[in-house]
Amino acid sequence: MKQIYLDNAATSFPKPSGVLRAIQTTMKRVGANPGRGSYPSARAAGRILLETRETLAELFHIPSEKNIAFTLNATEAINLALKGFLRSGDRVVTTSLEHNSVIRPLHELVRSRKIQVETVPCPDGKSLDLAALKRALQKPTRLVVCVHASNVCGTILPLRRIGQLARTKGAALLLDAAQSAGVLPIDVVKDQIDFLCAPGHKGLLGPQGTGFLYFRDGMELRPLMEGGTGSQSDRPEMPKILPDRFQAGTPNTPGIAGLKEGVRFVRNRLSRIREKEMRWAELILDSLGSMEKVVLYGPSKPESRVSVISFNISNMDPAEVGNWLEQRFGVSCRVGLHCAPSAHRSIGTFPEGTVRVSPGYFTTRSEIRSFISAVESMVMKHGKRKKTARKR
Amino acid sequence: MGSEKKPPVNDNQAVAVFDTTHETLKAERFFRRNKIPFKPIVKPRGIESQCGMAERIEKPDADQVISMSLENNLNLLGIYTVGLEGEWDLWKCP
């Protein structure tokens, strides 16, 4: 049975062939440690980091590529920003659609640094309550932490408006772009983003083990880790110079080489990627929406969401639906809470969760049709089973 | 032995030192683009810098290296030459 991969919200698959080639070439022909020597292969490795930073800076309109720190994933980027920026007693405003990558470090900071967190609701997961955000920002706030697009129901939050409100009130803005980087246009200057956290392995089509944090010039940020940087080696403290300050230890150079190619691929196709993903979202929303027993969550218009679609079948456990889809039809999707319990509370699906499908740029129309047929057959079978049960 | 202290430049050469490896690698790109001959070397110990790398250049190119660095916002710390007693002297800086 051929796999139908519909879990691009977890990690994108497949990757462009250029990504695979870049990783292999780096492993075979470069191999050296960047910034740890002046011999040709060490410089070649250093150039991979430099060029990847430049490529990311171009895509996200980042004024200086030196303000990009490579991380393992978006989670590490978020941890670096939150733990490096927030001080004891700070107040943070966030949303009810956040992932545990935000919720858990904030929870830890409430405990360890006594920060205060106010969560702004997103009614039915369909949008952010802007009036509530304005009210929340009446109190002095140091940071607004906000997901760009929900990993549960795909909802796109009004980034530009949030950025304006935060800046007006003197709060910094941290954007979790886990589901939007490489899919939606992001301009750190126009969107007034102070911290941009993104994975390399989702919409940017790079390999797992890559991600980055952009921090605006002048933001007071402490490193999460200390260690060797290949610079100022005689001193015990981390250097203040960028990008070295946030690059302790040997980076994932082959992965970063792959990320560069992923970003280049995306950069040349951003509007096409968005268009295609909207098409798939529309097709799924229309088809599943017409099925009697299917409940869809999040905005109904494809332009208000990314192609992350959560649904349930009435009276069926999402886990049962997921197993059926996988075992009978080869559909790889994700069921449960998607590491976002608060988002599920917003849409009323806590604690059982939903079935989530997330097609990507490489998903084909026939794969989407097969998935729709699979849901259809399950709805029909379930209906029959229910009838049988009633007869008894 | 004298060979241990032999400087990595001759009388016609100098050493350009940038703030970081990141900037040094960026500078190499502009050297190539502007056809400025250069040779990456390990930064000599006598030069104060946070970066472990430096670029050996020809002395007549020094002014062009400075203007190129200014134009491209590269943090060139200075261009160094070897003094009479083998010590490193800051010769030019932006």
Contacts between the chains, C-beta under 8 A, distances in Angstrom:
chain1	res1	chain2	res2	distance
A	34	B	21	7.4
A	35	B	21	4.3
A	35	B	22	7.9
A	35	B	52	7.4
A	36	B	52	7.7
A	37	B	42	7.6
A	37	B	52	7.6
A	38	B	40	4.6
A	38	B	41	6.0
A	38	B	42	5.1
A	38	B	52	7.1
A	38	B	53	4.5
A	38	B	54	7.8
A	43	B	25	6.3
A	43	B	28	7.5
A	43	B	40	6.2
A	43	B	53	7.8
A	46	B	21	5.5
A	46	B	22	7.5
A	46	B	25	4.9
A	47	B	25	5.5
A	49	B	22	7.5
A	50	B	22	5.9
A	50	B	25	5.1
A	50	B	26	6.2
A	53	B	22	7.9
A	66	B	20	8.0
A	66	B	22	6.3
A	230	B	21	6.4
A	230	B	52	5.6
A	231	B	20	6.4
A	231	B	21	6.9
A	231	B	50	4.6
A	231	B	51	5.8
A	231	B	52	6.4
A	232	B	50	4.6
A	233	B	52	7.6
A	239	B	50	5.7
A	241	B	19	6.0
A	241	B	20	5.3
A	241	B	50	5.5
A	242	B	20	7.5
A	242	B	22	7.8
A	243	B	20	7.5
A	243	B	22	5.7
A	244	B	20	6.0
A	244	B	21	7.8
A	244	B	22	7.6
A	244	B	50	7.4
